[in-house]
Amino acid sequence: MADEKENGKDGELELDNSGKKKKMMIIIIAVVVLLGGGGAGYFFLMGDSGTSTSQVDIDAALDSDSGEAAVVEADSGAQLGSALYVPMPRPFRFNVPGAARDRFVEIRVQLLVRGGDNEENAKMHIPLIESTLLGVFSQANADDLATSAGKASLKQQSLAAVQKIMTDVEGDKTVEKVLFTGFVMQ
């Protein structure tokens, strides 16, 4: 009888060990799959985030719609600051004349600046920038704003005006791009 009890306990122990081995294998496989998936996700999502300075300069040169050839220095040692966005506190709301009728326009604007110093300069001069943008926007025509070319032209005029006023005040362009984050015309 003592042998049967010992054999019974051994049988149970063998079953428990094989069940534990299966659970341990499943856990190990799950951990390996999760780590592999996480590594692959990181590689695909974060792998190409470091664009070179020359690539950023080339993209900026190609993005300009001025029609003039932009001079690009490849990796001159000067680093671009990180891109920071300065939102205008209020949307611009104004009326523009059109051939058939006047239109109401609302534009939400953010400024792309590089580096913390330019961000602080832009924030400090928001009233001046708002006034400059409103002056440019008020010269627009509803028929022009109905086309994408007209909107792009308005962006270029806005950027030129803001860079001119910031150069006059701060001695530096400060703003790299004027971005329309919302555009409604009724």
Buried (B, 14 or more C-beta within 10 A) or exposed (E): EEEEEEEEEEEEEEEEEEEEEEEEEEEEEEEEEEEEEEEEEEEEEEEEEEEEBEEBBBEBEEEEEEEEEEEBEEEEEEEEEEEBEBEBEEBBEEEBEBEEEEBEBEBBBBBBBBBEEBBBBBBEBBEBBBEBBEEBBEEBBBBBBEEEEBBEBBBBBBBEBBBEBBEEBBEEBBBBBBBBEEBEBE
